[in-house]
Amino acid sequence: MTLTLRVLAPDQSVFDGSADEVILPSTTGQLGILTGHVSLLTALDTGVLRVREGNAWTAIAVLGGFAEVEADEVTVLVNGGELGKSIDASTASAELDRAQQAAAAFEGQPASTEKVKAQQELARARARQQATLAS
């Protein structure tokens, strides 16, 4: 028996297929989903969603959202998402370096809109870079 997984962003269907296991980046930590999982609704953090089909793993960079598990169907609604295999690894690494430098510039400063944006961009860049490594 398998799970049906749909990962939907506002502008595209990122993934629509079956899976043996799904690991979600929930706001409280990694959350593993197997067939027969109890019904669940959870908030997602920016991170890497992992999908196992047989022995193969697929990584998807997600930018926050929600996931619902109901009767072996997992529906994930995200603010943005990309398959790890479609992300250029060297571009993702360069983006991560730039985001780390931008976030470091705000170290020790009080909260501001610019600081929050830099931290969000760092989380996004880190998720994209990690997704390239996991694919």
Summary of the structure (lengths in Angstrom):
residues: 135
radius of gyration: 15.6
end to end distance: 24.0
largest distance: 51.6
contacts: 427
relative contact order: 0.19
helix: 30%
strand: 47%
